[in-house]
Amino acid sequence: MDKAAVLTHILRSKVRSTCLGGDSPVSVISSKKYIPALTAEAQDHESMSSVDHAIRGALSDGTRLVVLVGPEGSGKTTALQKLLVDWAKGEHLHNFSFVFHFQFKEMDSLEGQLSLETLIQYSRHQVHSVLRVVERPDDALFVFDGLDEYSHSLDPAGRALCSDASQAASAPLLLVSLLHGSLLKGAAFLVATRPTGNLKFLSGARVEALGFLKPQREAFFNSFFADSSVASRALLHMERTLGFYDFCTSPRFCWTVCFVYRSLIDSNAKLPETLSQLFVEILSHLIQSTSLTQDWNRKLVLALGRMASYCFLDKHSRCTKEQINSFGFQQFLTAFAPFLRVEAELETVSFRSQLMQEFVLALAFFLDGSEYEDVEKVLDKHKGAAKFLDLFLSGLSEPEQHRPLETLVGELDPDQMKGFRSWLKSGSEETLKGYDKNKHYRCFRLLHQVQNASLVKEIVPPLAHACIYHRNPGLQDCVALSYVIVCLGERDRLSVSGATVIKEMMEVLAPALSLSHVVELSDNSFQTEAVPRLASAVSSGVTRELNLTRSHLGDEKLKRLCAGLKDSKLHRLNLGSCRLTAACCDDLLSLLTSEISQLQALEITFNQIGDRGFKKLCKAMHSPLCRLQELQMQTCDLTAASMEDFAAALCSGHSQLRKINLTHNTVGDSGVKALCNALKHPFCKLQSLTLYDCGLTGACCSHLKEALMSEHFSLLELDLSLNDLGQEGALMLCQGLSRPGCPIRSLSLTRCELTQTVFKELGSLLRSGSCQMMFLLVGLNKVGDEGVRPLWDAVSHPSCSLEELNLKYNDFSEDVFEMLEECDNIRY
């Protein structure tokens, strides 16, 4: 086909824009509103690669077969026609002198023996071009659209393929011969299709069509609405209520949404909040366009429902005239045109939209119970084919939502409504008793479509209110989850993990976060833009505890978080394993000393804070604004070098710190010396000190003894486990513990190289009457029976206040083992 013929063929097309069919390709191209659809790669990469660019690149590189694959309405046909128009105008694909354009659905109806020349002529191409292309196949491009509508196989196996252009053969054989390079070897082919089984027989370059992401949708809405403020309002509403569905990348769906929104905005009506509400508006518009009576409208919807079910069950995308007559369409003539695509030449019809196909099936279910089994059987029967049927049924089951349709098609069957609501309630209650997160997600999506807060409270049991846990939710799941939580109201805990948290996800979760006293967001990956929204949600509600363990925030994202949390009411913040360094401590210092900050507990374990970072945190404790009472700093690369600063902070008179955990830091004996000087100071309020595995020896015990003997010593809990204190060091500890009035209630000396002598001294201490110790952990010291017995004797002594004694793995005999079994407060 020459270039002038291509322009005439495409730009004079009679295809018109429709509500469900979208803007016609010719309208898009002629009005210069074409927005290139993106490839699937754009969703995972920063590159915004367009379908057009990918196709042109592949064909320019000499690729002989390019397959464009994408879902319904992703812009494939428009992209092909734009490509043809650009070639005809001399703008692209200069390496091709001939371009031939075919529709697979037209090829499907060809019968008898045809030559290649006849095949091309049948498709309205010029014959003289055919003769020239046989001589110069490298200059030819064949464009085929709609492979998914082709009923024949493209499998070349077992066929005698054609190689002679003048040879007569069946149309299916000619197509296979062309696409597999036997006929017109050297020619290039471009095939567009939805996912279909025939793809496995095509081995060329694959281009995955995605459609529109948010920037393209923004451009589309701005081109659709004359008023930019209206365009912005419409886009924001769509992104909030529908943007989480995969089909929102479809240019055709964007057209439908804009079409409906424009009508509602012009009439000052409320925009739909759910997918079901949107399709109520769409169907109402389509039914009104038929100008039928209510009775005929009802019959039309029932006929559409029969066809929808048939197409899903028999996996037919098109129906013949005889088939549609059997569904009851013969009495409507052309009234079904707004719903169905009519192929006059092929005498077939098909649904313009699979979503509408599912929606009319859901409505038909509620119109006539005599035609349909109970909801469970209907869903099982259509499982796999109809993905949104249960959502649409849920939305239509709510009177407030289906009322606009009742004015057009009459009252819905009350028995069907009652049966569905019973199924929804019993099924949801059973689902929420289990632990299948996918079923929980689906349950919440159904409730979201219903839009009935009272029903949510009735279905979701009180025991599920306190903690709703979700792992790896998608954006659609978060929308439904947030809706359910808002319906239920203020709660103790919300936990979401295993997700890549983007800005949009945090925006939809924000109302739920604000209602939760404890927010658990561990094991997530946060995009930078999501962090300020998280901080805002936490600061605006009742949240008192935020857990971001293993969220890999890094210093830069933490800076944004701290900036947003300065006005929050948080009492506890967990930043364990967040890939933080000393650089983040300036931001933490600023947060801790904010005039409004109520932060009392900070956990930054397993981060490379180091001495430099810890010294910055110690500055916060000098401030009268700092309310920090608990600090967890396990494995933070600390050494003795920062302990002097910490000790100074404890003695500053402003520090409110009561508890610190320095596990797995190289504090050393000199570090303990500095801490002990603080423990003797009257301003020090520390009550719990954990020095588990801190590189200590018996040499530090003399300093600990001095601190224990001080009247200002305030520690209630001391953990020195996994340090080589030895007998001499431990005995010095015992001397300090023996001071009357010593406040220690819990002492941990697990695996500290203790001896029988030390155990004997501990037993004596416990029996003395002056010791107030209630918990003693001395496992993994291998003292045998002789070491254990003094403690056993002490436990039974009336002066001993011990409530729990841990003697695990101390190498005692079976006899002692049986003896210990008789005592409830001994762990062995």
Protein Blocks (a to p, Z undefined) as FASTA:
>chain_A
ZZklmmmmmmmpcbdcdfklopafklmmmnopaccdddfklmmpmblcdfklmmmmmmmn
opabdcddddehilmmmmmmmmmmmmmnopgoklbcbdcdddfklmmmpgcjddfklmmm
mnopafklmmmmmmmmmlpccddehkllpcbdfbfghpacdfbfkbccdfklmmmmmmno
mgoghiacdddddddfklmmpcbdcdddfbjafklmmmmmmmmpmblklmmmmmmmmmmm
mmmpmklmpmklmmmmmmmmmmmmmnopacdfbfklmmmmmmmmmmmmnopafklmmmmm
mmmmmmmmmmmmnopabdcfklmmmnopmmnommmmmmpccdfknopacdfbfklmmmmm
mmmmmmomklpccfklmmmmmgojlmmlmmmmmmmmpmklmmmmmmmnopadfklmmmmm
mmmmmmmmmmmmmmcfklmmmmmmmmmmnopaklmmmmmgfklmmpccdehiafklmmmm
mmmmmmnopcfbdcdehiacdfklmmmmmmmmmmpmbacfehiacdfklmmmmmmmmmmm
mbfbdcfehklnojmlmmmmmmmmmmpcbfbdcfehklpafklmmmmmmmmmgfklccfb
dcfehiakbjmlmmmmmmmmmpmkbccfbdcfehkhpafklmmmmmmmmmnopaccfbdc
fehiakbjmlmmmmmmmmmpmklccfbdcfehkhpafklmmmmmmmmmpmkbcbfbdcfe
hiaebjmlmmmmmmmmmpghiabfbdcfehkhpafklmmmmmmmmmnopaccfbdcfehk
onojmlmmmmmmmmmpmklcbfbdcfehklpafklmmmmmmpmkbcZZ
